[in-house]
Amino acid sequence: MLESLQMSLAYLNPGPLLVCYGDIIFRPSVVRQLLDTTGKISVVLNAAAPGQQSKGFAEVEVATTCGTGKDRFVRRIGKCRRITEAESAGEFAGLLKFSAEGQELMLETLRRLFQEDGSSTGQTAFSVPWWLEPVAKASLCDLLQLMADEGSNIVPSMVFGGWHEVNTPQDLTRAWNDTAMFLSEEDTRAQVRAMGACLLSEANDLKRPLPIVAKELNVSLDRLDCLLHGNLEVSDALDVLRRMSEVYPVPLNDLWLDADDTNAGVRLFTFEAAESSARVLERKNRLGQHAPYYEYRDAAMSRCSQFRPEWIKELRIVKSGDPMDPDVQMNNGHLMMQTTLFLGPVDFYYTDRHGRVQRKQMNTGDSNYISPFVPHSFTARAESPEAIIIAVTYGGSVRRAFTELSRVGADQVSRLAGDARDPMQARQRVLKRYLDAECLTSQGLLQTVTSARIAELRLQELLSGAEPSSVELRALAAALNVRESDLLVCPLEEDEEIVVTHSEESKARARRLRTYTLAPLARTRHQPDLKTFDLEVLDTAQPGEPLSCGLHTFVYHFGSVPVELSWHGRCGIQRVATVRPGDSAYIAPMVEHRFSVGNLPRDFERRVLNPNGAGCGQGRRLFLVRIPGHLSGETLAEFSTFSADGRDRVGAETMQWYN
């Protein structure tokens, strides 16, 4: 590495100099902080030390420091410097600054290390430390350590995060998922400003003007004002929010807002990125030995949604057709709901409510819906074509209420909710829940509903779970001060826990638009906002028709010919991207988008290996999955009751609750 630096000497101009490793990325604020440091030589040290997790401490260039404040300097830096984790001040970030005088010191040191003819044999006029030999293999940290040993003061510029080293596909995934790395200055201000609005809203709810908040948080009023206007670094904003959460009974989650990790509402994920995330998981076979079962690959995800989609290749081949075949290994079910698209010959297994394992034979274009915690599994039915599924799991209302549910406990929640498989019990639990909330006994309820001519015996039947008539439902709702719909129970029928839809059924119900054919896939009335489609982009899509809805959308290309995706973000600027087979995308609510026929080379299909295998869909075929976020029907119904004069302040508070 020193040889690279030495070879660049002829091209350097006198004056300050920045030196940077070629395998790192970092936030602009990291460089700004480095430039603000004083001293002849300054280095960036990352106190988060991410390399310790990815490579191990022994493989990380770390540093120790001595002194404090302006007199704090680097004492040891690099690998194999006998530095313990406890002594480490941080990881060297591969980024350093030389002042004009510092550059002269560095040049003088390099000249002593290298002969005038440019060779690096290590045969120099002065004694080279043993850890610097041979000089040809010396590192930048070796140079810094030598200069520190000779009395140069090296000033540390301490950062925490905002930096990544990228050497492996896993490093790239970590960097890609670090949203803050890619935010523009304006995006950062918008994120901080939004968190400031949350703080102001909570201060209003706590009936505390900002001067009182500043005093009780022990922060300056100017700092709060900077937060409200987005003029703080994200780390500084987080410090204020933490104080708010510590001083007042306000959860940090109610104040902190994750940055928008989309490009104007869309996040693309290429099949190359998916391949880099590949991992093979094993399960026991009929001999009790662990053998490959699935190959998993990630698909498009965003912090803005509850999607957890995966490309999964079935590696276990089971030809018996027996759901009890010992080569079939069931999982234990999971919290998230799942909808699945099938590609190729896949067998789908699940345990029904009676404890029996069922098997369904699936092919390209078939789909399913799996309720939470239903054990299931997938295997290949033949060696070829490949058996692949696109499994889209997502969290619903229960997942979003996870914190409160974990505090109350599942047993107590079960007593409140009942079981939709038993409609009478579920209706009983619903009425009991509202009675308890109103502090009403059955006798008190009887007195309230006498005008509706509900006899005592009939009321006892209703409280035991009998289904009410429309007149009885109206009377009960009025007595309990709820909507009639709040008392209704939708039974979970046996064929609704697992919903299987075959391609032929979907095609029979397909809706043909001018530029698309939309075939509805697996649906369930218990998830009314789950919308799944096999969308075919027709030759007439030049361009395609605009699509937009209030749901979060996941798109996976399971066809054979690329399509063009265009969208208008919130700023109104049109963006265009090509979505190839195996690519996926996330589209945020209310983002208008189109799928169109793109300009592609004629031999595209011959030149590109389709990651969907020989069982892929033919043509421009997209798997569309739409799910609700926090803006569920219940949330929107509540929002619709707000005063029209104040709705624009929701999530964007700008004023105190009184003048």
C-alpha positions as CSV (number, residue, x, y, z in Angstrom):
1,M,0.0,0.0,0.0
2,L,2.9,2.4,0.7
3,E,4.2,1.7,-2.8
4,S,0.9,3.1,-4.2
5,L,1.4,6.2,-2.1
6,Q,5.0,6.5,-3.1
7,M,4.2,6.2,-6.8
8,S,1.8,9.1,-6.5
9,L,4.4,11.5,-5.1
10,A,5.3,12.9,-8.5
11,Y,1.7,14.0,-9.0
12,L,1.1,15.7,-5.7
13,N,0.8,19.5,-5.3
14,P,2.1,21.2,-2.2
15,G,-0.5,21.9,0.4
16,P,-3.1,20.0,2.4
17,L,-3.8,16.4,1.3
18,L,-6.5,13.8,1.8
19,V,-5.7,10.1,1.6
20,C,-8.4,7.5,1.2
21,Y,-8.6,3.7,0.9
22,G,-10.3,2.5,-2.2
23,D,-12.7,0.1,-0.6
24,I,-14.6,2.3,1.7
25,I,-17.8,4.5,1.5
26,F,-18.8,7.1,4.0
27,R,-21.2,10.0,4.8
28,P,-20.1,13.5,3.7
29,S,-20.3,14.5,7.4
30,V,-17.3,12.1,8.1
31,V,-15.1,14.2,5.7
32,R,-16.5,17.5,7.1
33,Q,-15.5,16.4,10.5
34,L,-12.0,15.4,9.4
35,L,-11.5,18.7,7.6
36,D,-12.5,20.6,10.8
37,T,-9.7,18.9,12.8
38,T,-6.5,20.8,13.6
39,G,-3.0,19.3,13.5
40,K,-0.5,18.3,10.9
41,I,-1.8,14.8,10.6
42,S,-5.4,13.7,11.3
43,V,-7.0,10.2,11.0
44,V,-10.6,9.1,11.1
45,L,-11.3,6.5,13.8
46,N,-14.7,4.8,13.8
47,A,-15.7,4.1,17.4
48,A,-18.5,1.7,16.2
49,A,-15.7,-0.6,14.8
50,P,-17.9,-2.6,12.4
51,G,-15.0,-4.7,11.2
52,Q,-14.9,-6.4,14.6
53,Q,-18.3,-8.0,13.8
54,S,-17.6,-8.8,10.1
55,K,-13.9,-9.9,10.3
56,G,-12.9,-10.3,13.9
57,F,-10.8,-8.0,16.1
58,A,-7.4,-9.5,15.0
59,E,-8.1,-8.6,11.4
60,V,-9.0,-5.0,12.0
61,E,-6.7,-1.9,11.9
62,V,-7.4,-0.4,15.3
63,A,-5.9,2.4,17.3
64,T,-5.2,3.5,20.9
65,T,-5.0,7.1,22.0
66,C,-3.5,9.1,24.9
67,G,-4.5,12.4,26.3
68,T,-7.8,14.2,26.2
69,G,-9.5,17.0,24.3
70,K,-7.2,19.0,22.0
71,D,-4.2,17.0,23.5
72,R,-5.6,13.6,22.5
73,F,-3.3,11.9,20.0
74,V,-3.0,8.4,18.4
75,R,-0.4,6.3,20.1
76,R,-0.7,2.9,18.3
77,I,-2.4,2.1,15.0
78,G,-2.7,-0.9,12.8
79,K,-2.9,-4.7,13.1
80,C,-0.7,-6.7,15.5
81,R,0.1,-3.8,17.7
82,R,-0.7,-5.7,20.9
83,I,-3.9,-3.7,21.3
84,T,-6.8,-5.3,23.3
85,E,-10.4,-4.6,22.6
86,A,-10.7,-2.7,25.9
87,E,-7.8,-0.5,24.9
88,S,-9.1,0.2,21.3
89,A,-10.4,3.7,20.7
90,G,-11.8,2.7,17.3
91,E,-11.2,1.2,13.9
92,F,-9.0,3.1,11.5
93,A,-11.4,4.2,8.7
94,G,-8.8,4.4,5.9
95,L,-9.3,8.2,5.7
96,L,-6.7,10.7,6.8
97,K,-5.6,14.4,6.3
98,F,-2.2,15.9,6.0
99,S,-1.8,19.7,6.4
100,A,0.8,21.4,4.2
101,E,3.4,20.8,6.9
102,G,2.1,17.3,7.5
103,Q,2.5,16.5,3.9
104,E,6.2,17.5,4.1
105,L,6.7,15.3,7.1
106,M,5.1,12.4,5.3
107,L,7.2,12.9,2.1
108,E,10.4,13.1,4.1
109,T,9.5,9.8,5.9
110,L,8.7,8.1,2.6
111,R,12.0,9.3,1.0
112,R,13.9,7.7,3.9
113,L,12.0,4.5,3.4
114,F,12.4,4.3,-0.4
115,Q,15.6,4.7,-2.3
116,E,15.9,7.5,-4.9
117,D,15.5,5.0,-7.7
118,G,12.1,4.1,-6.5
119,S,12.9,0.6,-5.3
120,S,11.6,-0.8,-2.0
121,T,14.1,-3.3,-1.0
122,G,14.2,-2.0,2.6
123,Q,18.0,-1.3,2.3
124,T,17.8,2.3,3.4
125,A,20.3,4.6,5.1
126,F,18.5,4.4,8.5
127,S,17.5,1.4,10.6
128,V,14.0,0.2,9.6
129,P,11.9,-1.2,12.4
130,W,11.4,-5.0,12.0
131,W,7.6,-4.6,11.7
132,L,8.1,-2.4,8.6
133,E,10.2,-5.0,6.7
134,P,9.9,-5.6,3.8
135,V,8.9,-2.0,3.0
136,A,7.3,-3.3,-0.3
137,K,4.5,-4.8,1.8
138,A,4.2,-2.1,4.4
139,S,0.8,-0.6,5.0
140,L,-0.4,3.0,5.5
141,C,-0.8,2.2,9.2
142,D,2.8,1.2,9.3
143,L,3.8,4.6,8.0
144,L,1.5,6.3,10.6
145,Q,2.9,4.2,13.4
146,L,6.5,5.1,12.4
147,M,5.7,8.8,12.3
148,A,4.0,8.5,15.8
149,D,7.0,6.7,17.2
150,E,9.2,9.5,15.8
151,G,7.2,12.2,17.6
152,S,4.6,13.3,15.2
153,N,1.2,14.1,16.8
154,I,-1.6,12.3,15.0
155,V,-5.0,13.8,15.8
156,P,-8.0,11.4,15.9
157,S,-11.3,12.5,14.3
158,M,-13.8,10.3,16.1
159,V,-17.0,9.1,14.3
160,F,-19.6,6.6,15.2
161,G,-21.0,4.9,12.1
162,G,-21.6,6.6,8.7
163,W,-18.8,4.4,7.2
164,H,-18.4,1.0,5.6
165,E,-15.6,-1.1,4.2
166,V,-16.8,-3.1,1.2
167,N,-14.8,-6.2,0.3
168,T,-17.4,-9.0,0.2
169,P,-21.1,-9.4,-0.9
170,Q,-22.1,-9.4,2.8
171,D,-20.3,-6.0,3.2
172,L,-22.2,-4.7,0.2
173,T,-25.5,-5.9,1.7
174,R,-24.7,-4.2,5.0
175,A,-23.8,-1.0,3.3
176,W,-26.8,-1.1,1.0
177,N,-29.1,-1.5,4.1
178,D,-27.5,1.5,5.9
179,T,-30.0,4.0,4.7
180,A,-28.2,7.0,6.3
181,M,-25.2,6.4,4.0
182,F,-27.1,7.5,0.9
183,L,-29.2,10.4,2.2
184,S,-28.6,13.7,0.6
185,E,-28.2,16.7,2.9
186,E,-31.8,17.8,2.2
187,D,-33.1,14.2,2.9
188,T,-31.2,14.3,6.2
189,R,-32.8,17.7,7.1
190,A,-36.2,16.3,6.2
191,Q,-35.8,13.3,8.4
192,V,-34.6,15.4,11.4
193,R,-37.4,18.0,10.7
194,A,-40.0,15.2,10.8
195,M,-38.6,13.9,14.1
196,G,-38.8,17.5,15.4
197,A,-42.5,17.6,14.5
198,C,-43.0,14.3,16.5
199,L,-41.3,15.9,19.5
200,L,-43.4,19.1,19.2
201,S,-46.6,16.9,19.0
202,E,-45.6,15.0,22.1
203,A,-44.8,18.2,23.9
204,N,-48.3,19.5,23.1
205,D,-49.8,16.3,24.4
206,L,-47.8,16.7,27.6
207,K,-48.9,20.3,27.8
208,R,-45.4,21.6,27.9
209,P,-44.3,24.6,25.9
210,L,-40.8,24.2,24.4
211,P,-39.0,26.4,26.9
212,I,-40.2,24.1,29.7
213,V,-39.2,21.0,27.6
214,A,-35.7,22.5,27.1
215,K,-35.3,23.2,30.8
216,E,-36.5,19.7,31.8
217,L,-34.3,17.9,29.2
218,N,-31.4,20.1,30.1
219,V,-30.8,21.2,26.5
220,S,-30.8,24.7,25.1
221,L,-33.9,26.1,23.4
222,D,-31.7,26.9,20.4
223,R,-31.0,23.2,20.0
224,L,-34.7,22.3,20.1
225,D,-35.3,25.0,17.5
226,C,-32.6,23.5,15.3
227,L,-34.3,20.1,15.7
228,L,-37.6,21.5,14.6
229,H,-36.0,23.1,11.5
230,G,-33.9,20.0,10.6
231,N,-30.6,21.7,11.3
232,L,-29.1,19.0,13.5
233,E,-27.1,15.9,12.6
234,V,-29.1,12.7,12.9
235,S,-26.9,11.5,15.8
236,D,-27.5,14.8,17.7
237,A,-31.2,14.6,17.1
238,L,-31.2,11.1,18.5
239,D,-29.6,12.3,21.6
240,V,-32.4,14.9,22.2
241,L,-35.0,12.2,21.5
242,R,-33.4,9.8,23.9
243,R,-33.6,12.5,26.6
244,M,-37.2,13.1,25.8
245,S,-37.9,9.4,26.2
246,E,-36.0,9.2,29.5
247,V,-37.6,12.2,31.1
248,Y,-41.2,11.7,30.0
249,P,-43.3,8.5,29.5
250,V,-42.9,8.6,25.8
251,P,-41.5,5.6,23.9
252,L,-38.5,6.3,21.7
253,N,-40.3,4.6,18.9
254,D,-42.9,7.3,18.9
255,L,-40.3,9.9,18.3
256,W,-37.7,8.2,16.1
257,L,-38.4,8.0,12.3
258,D,-36.3,5.8,10.1
259,A,-35.1,7.5,7.0
260,D,-36.9,6.8,3.8
261,D,-34.7,4.2,2.1
262,T,-36.5,4.5,-1.3
263,N,-35.6,6.4,-4.4
264,A,-38.6,8.7,-4.6
265,G,-40.9,5.9,-3.3
266,V,-39.4,2.9,-5.1
267,R,-36.6,0.6,-4.0
268,L,-35.1,-1.8,-6.6
269,F,-33.3,-5.0,-5.9
270,T,-31.4,-6.7,-8.7
271,F,-31.0,-10.5,-9.1
272,E,-27.2,-10.0,-8.7
273,A,-27.8,-8.5,-5.2
274,A,-30.2,-11.5,-4.6
275,E,-27.5,-13.9,-5.6
276,S,-25.0,-12.3,-3.2
277,S,-27.4,-13.0,-0.3
278,A,-27.7,-16.7,-1.1
279,R,-27.5,-19.2,1.7
280,V,-28.3,-22.9,1.9
281,L,-30.1,-24.3,5.0
282,E,-30.2,-27.9,5.9
283,R,-32.8,-30.2,7.5
284,K,-32.8,-33.8,8.4
285,N,-33.4,-36.4,5.7
286,R,-34.9,-39.9,6.1
287,L,-31.6,-41.2,7.5
288,G,-31.6,-38.5,10.2
289,Q,-28.7,-36.7,8.6
290,H,-28.7,-33.0,7.9
291,A,-28.8,-32.4,4.1
292,P,-29.5,-29.3,2.0
293,Y,-33.2,-28.4,2.0
294,Y,-33.6,-24.8,0.7
295,E,-31.5,-22.2,-0.9
296,Y,-32.7,-18.7,0.3
297,R,-32.1,-15.4,-1.5
298,D,-33.4,-12.0,-0.4
299,A,-35.7,-9.8,-2.5
300,A,-36.7,-6.1,-2.3
301,M,-37.3,-4.9,1.2
302,S,-37.7,-1.5,2.8
303,R,-37.8,-0.1,6.3
304,C,-41.0,1.7,5.1
305,S,-43.0,-1.6,5.0
306,Q,-43.6,-4.9,6.7
307,F,-42.6,-7.1,3.6
308,R,-40.0,-9.9,4.2
309,P,-39.9,-11.5,0.7
310,E,-37.6,-14.4,-0.3
311,W,-36.7,-16.4,-3.4
312,I,-36.5,-20.0,-2.2
313,K,-35.2,-22.9,-4.3
314,E,-36.3,-26.4,-3.1
315,L,-33.3,-28.6,-2.9
316,R,-35.0,-31.7,-1.4
317,I,-36.6,-33.9,-4.1
318,V,-39.5,-36.1,-2.9
319,K,-41.2,-38.2,-5.6
320,S,-43.3,-40.5,-3.4
321,G,-46.3,-38.1,-3.2
322,D,-46.7,-39.1,0.4
323,P,-47.2,-36.2,2.8
324,M,-45.7,-38.3,5.6
325,D,-42.5,-39.1,3.6
326,P,-39.6,-38.9,6.1
327,D,-37.7,-36.7,3.7
328,V,-40.4,-34.0,4.2
329,Q,-39.5,-31.7,7.1
330,M,-42.2,-29.4,8.4
331,N,-41.4,-26.1,10.0
332,N,-43.0,-24.8,13.2
333,G,-45.0,-22.0,11.5
334,H,-44.2,-18.3,11.9
335,L,-45.8,-15.1,13.1
336,M,-45.9,-13.5,9.7
337,M,-48.6,-14.2,7.2
338,Q,-47.4,-15.6,3.9
339,T,-48.5,-15.5,0.3
340,T,-46.5,-17.7,-2.2
341,L,-46.0,-17.8,-5.9
342,F,-44.9,-21.2,-7.3
343,L,-42.5,-21.7,-10.2
344,G,-41.9,-25.2,-11.5
345,P,-43.0,-28.6,-10.0
346,V,-43.3,-27.8,-6.2
347,D,-45.1,-29.9,-3.6
348,F,-46.7,-27.8,-0.8
349,Y,-47.4,-29.4,2.6
350,Y,-49.2,-28.1,5.6
351,T,-50.8,-29.3,8.8
352,D,-54.5,-28.7,8.9
353,R,-56.5,-27.8,12.1
354,H,-57.1,-31.5,12.8
355,G,-53.3,-32.2,12.9
356,R,-53.2,-34.0,9.6
357,V,-50.5,-33.2,7.1
358,Q,-51.9,-32.3,3.6
359,R,-50.1,-32.2,0.3
360,K,-50.9,-30.0,-2.7
361,Q,-49.2,-30.4,-6.1
362,M,-48.3,-26.9,-7.4
363,N,-47.0,-25.6,-10.7
364,T,-45.9,-22.3,-12.3
365,G,-48.5,-19.6,-11.7
366,D,-50.2,-21.3,-8.7
367,S,-50.3,-19.4,-5.4
368,N,-51.3,-19.8,-1.8
369,Y,-52.0,-17.9,1.5
370,I,-50.7,-19.4,4.8
371,S,-52.1,-18.2,8.2
372,P,-49.6,-17.5,11.0
373,F,-48.1,-20.4,12.9
374,V,-49.5,-23.1,10.5
375,P,-46.6,-25.6,10.0
376,H,-45.7,-26.1,6.3
377,S,-43.0,-27.1,3.9
378,F,-42.1,-27.2,0.3
379,T,-40.2,-29.9,-1.8
380,A,-39.3,-30.4,-5.4
381,R,-41.2,-33.1,-7.3
382,A,-38.6,-33.8,-9.9
383,E,-34.9,-33.1,-10.8
384,S,-35.9,-30.6,-13.5
385,P,-37.1,-28.1,-14.1
386,E,-36.1,-26.2,-11.0
387,A,-38.6,-25.9,-8.2
388,I,-38.7,-22.3,-6.9
389,I,-41.1,-20.3,-4.8
390,I,-41.4,-16.6,-4.2
391,A,-42.5,-16.5,-0.5
392,V,-43.7,-13.1,0.6
393,T,-44.2,-12.9,4.4
394,Y,-45.5,-9.8,6.0
395,G,-46.6,-8.5,9.4
396,G,-50.2,-7.3,10.1
397,S,-51.9,-5.6,13.0
398,V,-50.7,-8.2,15.5
399,R,-47.1,-7.7,14.4
400,R,-47.4,-4.0,14.8
401,A,-48.9,-4.4,18.3
402,F,-46.1,-6.8,19.3
403,T,-44.7,-4.7,22.1
404,E,-48.0,-4.3,23.9
405,L,-49.0,-7.9,23.2
406,S,-45.7,-9.2,24.8
407,R,-46.4,-7.1,27.9
408,V,-50.1,-8.3,28.3
409,G,-49.3,-11.9,27.4
410,A,-50.7,-14.2,24.7
411,D,-53.0,-16.0,27.2
412,Q,-54.7,-12.7,28.3
413,V,-55.0,-11.6,24.7
414,S,-56.6,-15.0,23.8
415,R,-59.2,-14.3,26.5
416,L,-60.0,-10.9,24.9
417,A,-60.0,-12.1,21.2
418,G,-61.4,-15.7,21.3
419,D,-60.9,-18.0,18.4
420,A,-62.5,-17.3,15.0
421,R,-62.6,-21.0,14.3
422,D,-65.4,-21.1,17.0
423,P,-67.8,-18.2,16.1
424,M,-69.9,-18.6,19.2
425,Q,-66.9,-18.3,21.5
426,A,-65.6,-15.3,19.4
427,R,-68.9,-13.5,19.7
428,Q,-69.0,-14.2,23.4
429,R,-65.5,-12.7,23.9
430,V,-66.3,-9.6,21.8
431,L,-69.4,-8.8,23.9
432,K,-67.5,-9.5,27.1
433,R,-64.7,-7.2,26.0
434,Y,-67.0,-4.3,25.5
435,L,-69.1,-5.0,28.6
436,D,-65.9,-4.9,30.7
437,A,-64.8,-1.6,29.0
438,E,-68.2,-0.1,29.9
439,C,-68.2,-1.5,33.4
440,L,-71.6,-3.1,32.6
441,T,-73.0,-6.3,34.0
442,S,-75.5,-8.5,32.1
443,Q,-78.2,-7.0,34.2
444,G,-77.1,-3.5,33.4
445,L,-77.1,-4.4,29.7
446,L,-80.6,-5.8,30.0
447,Q,-81.9,-2.6,31.4
448,T,-80.3,-0.7,28.5
449,V,-81.7,-2.9,25.7
450,T,-85.3,-3.4,27.0
451,S,-86.5,-0.8,24.5
452,A,-85.5,-3.2,21.7
453,R,-87.6,-5.9,23.3
454,I,-84.7,-8.2,24.0
455,A,-85.8,-10.6,26.7
456,E,-83.5,-11.7,29.5
457,L,-83.3,-15.3,28.2
458,R,-82.5,-14.1,24.7
459,L,-79.9,-11.7,26.1
460,Q,-78.2,-14.6,27.9
461,E,-78.1,-16.5,24.6
462,L,-76.5,-13.5,22.9
463,L,-73.9,-13.2,25.7
464,S,-73.2,-16.9,25.3
465,G,-72.4,-16.3,21.6
466,A,-75.6,-16.7,19.7
467,E,-75.7,-14.7,16.4
468,P,-77.8,-11.5,16.8
469,S,-80.4,-10.3,14.3
470,S,-80.0,-7.0,12.7
471,V,-82.4,-5.4,15.2
472,E,-80.6,-7.0,18.1
473,L,-77.2,-6.0,16.7
474,R,-78.3,-2.4,16.5
475,A,-79.6,-2.4,20.1
476,L,-76.4,-3.9,21.4
477,A,-74.2,-1.5,19.6
478,A,-76.2,1.5,20.8
479,A,-76.0,0.2,24.4
480,L,-72.2,-0.3,24.2
481,N,-71.5,2.9,22.3
482,V,-69.8,1.1,19.4
483,R,-70.4,0.6,15.7
484,E,-72.5,-2.4,14.7
485,S,-69.5,-3.6,12.7
486,D,-67.4,-3.7,15.9
487,L,-69.7,-6.6,17.1
488,L,-69.6,-8.7,14.0
489,V,-67.5,-11.8,13.9
490,C,-66.2,-13.3,10.6
491,P,-65.7,-17.1,11.2
492,L,-62.5,-18.7,10.0
493,E,-63.6,-21.6,7.9
494,E,-61.4,-24.7,7.5
495,D,-60.5,-23.9,3.9
496,E,-59.5,-20.3,4.9
497,E,-56.5,-21.2,7.1
498,I,-54.7,-22.3,4.0
499,V,-55.9,-20.9,0.7
500,V,-54.7,-22.6,-2.5
501,T,-55.4,-21.1,-5.9
502,H,-54.3,-22.7,-9.2
503,S,-53.2,-20.9,-12.3
504,E,-56.3,-22.0,-14.2
505,E,-58.6,-20.5,-11.7
506,S,-56.6,-17.2,-11.7
507,K,-56.7,-17.0,-15.5
508,A,-60.4,-17.6,-15.6
509,R,-61.0,-14.6,-13.3
510,A,-58.3,-12.4,-15.1
511,R,-59.2,-8.8,-15.8
512,R,-57.9,-7.5,-19.2
513,L,-57.0,-3.8,-19.3
514,R,-55.7,-1.9,-22.3
515,T,-52.0,-2.6,-21.4
516,Y,-52.1,-5.3,-18.7
517,T,-53.8,-8.6,-17.9
518,L,-54.4,-8.9,-14.1
519,A,-55.0,-12.4,-12.8
520,P,-56.0,-12.4,-9.1
521,L,-54.0,-14.9,-7.1
522,A,-54.7,-16.3,-3.6
523,R,-56.9,-14.1,-1.5
524,T,-58.6,-14.3,1.9
525,R,-61.5,-12.2,3.4
526,H,-59.6,-12.2,6.7
527,Q,-56.9,-10.1,5.1
528,P,-59.1,-7.7,3.0
529,D,-56.2,-5.5,2.1
530,L,-54.0,-8.3,0.8
531,K,-54.1,-8.1,-3.0
532,T,-52.0,-10.5,-5.1
533,F,-51.8,-10.5,-8.9
534,D,-50.1,-12.3,-11.8
535,L,-49.7,-9.1,-13.9
536,E,-48.8,-9.6,-17.6
537,V,-47.5,-6.5,-19.4
538,L,-49.0,-6.6,-22.9
539,D,-47.3,-5.5,-26.2
540,T,-49.7,-2.4,-26.1
541,A,-48.0,-1.1,-22.9
542,Q,-46.1,1.7,-24.7
543,P,-46.4,3.1,-22.1
544,G,-48.4,1.1,-19.6
545,E,-51.4,2.4,-17.8
546,P,-50.7,4.3,-14.5
547,L,-51.2,2.3,-11.3
548,S,-51.5,3.8,-7.8
549,C,-53.0,2.7,-4.5
550,G,-52.8,3.3,-0.7
551,L,-51.2,-0.1,-0.1
552,H,-47.5,-1.1,0.0
553,T,-46.5,-3.0,-3.2
554,F,-44.0,-5.7,-3.7
555,V,-43.1,-6.7,-7.3
556,Y,-41.1,-9.7,-8.5
557,H,-40.4,-10.4,-12.1
558,F,-40.9,-14.1,-12.7
559,G,-41.2,-14.0,-16.5
560,S,-38.6,-14.1,-19.3
561,V,-38.6,-10.6,-20.8
562,P,-37.6,-7.4,-19.0
563,V,-40.0,-4.6,-18.5
564,E,-39.6,-0.9,-18.0
565,L,-40.7,0.6,-14.6
566,S,-41.4,4.3,-14.5
567,W,-42.7,6.3,-11.6
568,H,-43.3,9.8,-10.3
569,G,-42.0,10.4,-6.8
570,R,-43.4,12.9,-4.4
571,C,-41.4,15.7,-6.0
572,G,-43.0,15.0,-9.4
573,I,-39.8,14.0,-11.3
574,Q,-40.2,10.9,-13.5
575,R,-37.7,8.1,-12.9
576,V,-37.2,5.1,-15.1
577,A,-35.6,1.7,-14.5
578,T,-35.4,-1.7,-16.2
579,V,-36.7,-4.6,-14.2
580,R,-35.2,-7.9,-15.5
581,P,-36.3,-11.5,-14.7
582,G,-35.3,-12.1,-11.1
583,D,-35.3,-8.4,-10.2
584,S,-37.7,-7.2,-7.6
585,A,-39.0,-3.8,-6.3
586,Y,-40.8,-2.2,-3.4
587,I,-43.3,0.6,-4.3
588,A,-44.6,2.9,-1.5
589,P,-48.3,3.9,-1.1
590,M,-49.6,6.5,-3.5
591,V,-46.6,6.5,-5.8
592,E,-47.9,6.5,-9.4
593,H,-46.1,3.9,-11.5
594,R,-46.3,2.2,-14.9
595,F,-45.0,-1.0,-16.4
596,S,-44.1,-0.7,-20.1
597,V,-42.5,-2.5,-22.9
598,G,-38.8,-1.6,-23.0
599,N,-36.2,-1.4,-25.8
600,L,-34.4,-4.7,-25.5
601,P,-31.9,-6.6,-27.7
602,R,-33.5,-9.4,-29.7
603,D,-31.1,-12.0,-28.3
604,F,-31.7,-11.0,-24.7
605,E,-33.3,-14.3,-23.7
606,R,-30.3,-16.3,-25.1
607,R,-27.7,-14.0,-23.4
608,V,-29.1,-13.9,-19.9
609,L,-29.5,-16.9,-17.6
610,N,-33.0,-16.6,-16.0
611,P,-32.7,-17.0,-12.2
612,N,-36.3,-18.3,-12.2
613,G,-35.3,-21.5,-14.0
614,A,-37.0,-23.3,-16.9
615,G,-40.3,-23.2,-15.0
616,C,-40.5,-19.4,-15.2
617,G,-43.5,-17.5,-16.6
618,Q,-43.3,-16.7,-20.3
619,G,-43.2,-13.1,-21.4
620,R,-43.4,-10.0,-19.2
621,R,-44.9,-11.6,-16.0
622,L,-44.9,-9.8,-12.6
623,F,-45.9,-11.1,-9.2
624,L,-47.6,-8.2,-7.5
625,V,-48.4,-8.3,-3.7
626,R,-50.1,-5.4,-2.0
627,I,-50.5,-5.2,1.8
628,P,-51.6,-2.5,4.3
629,G,-49.1,-0.6,6.5
630,H,-50.0,1.4,9.5
631,L,-52.6,3.2,7.3
632,S,-55.1,0.4,7.7
633,G,-58.9,0.8,7.2
634,E,-59.3,1.4,10.9
635,T,-56.7,4.1,10.9
636,L,-58.2,5.8,7.9
637,A,-61.7,5.7,9.5
638,E,-60.3,7.4,12.6
639,F,-58.5,10.0,10.5
640,S,-61.7,10.8,8.6
641,T,-63.3,12.1,11.8
642,F,-60.5,14.7,12.4
643,S,-61.3,18.4,12.0
644,A,-60.5,19.4,8.4
645,D,-58.7,22.4,9.8
646,G,-56.1,20.3,11.6
647,R,-55.5,17.3,9.5
648,D,-52.4,18.6,7.8
649,R,-50.7,18.8,11.2
650,V,-50.9,15.0,11.7
651,G,-47.3,13.7,11.6
652,A,-46.1,17.2,10.7
653,E,-46.9,19.3,13.8
654,T,-45.8,23.0,13.3
655,M,-47.5,24.9,16.1
656,Q,-48.0,24.9,19.9
657,W,-51.5,23.8,21.1
658,Y,-52.3,27.4,22.2
659,N,-51.3,30.9,21.0
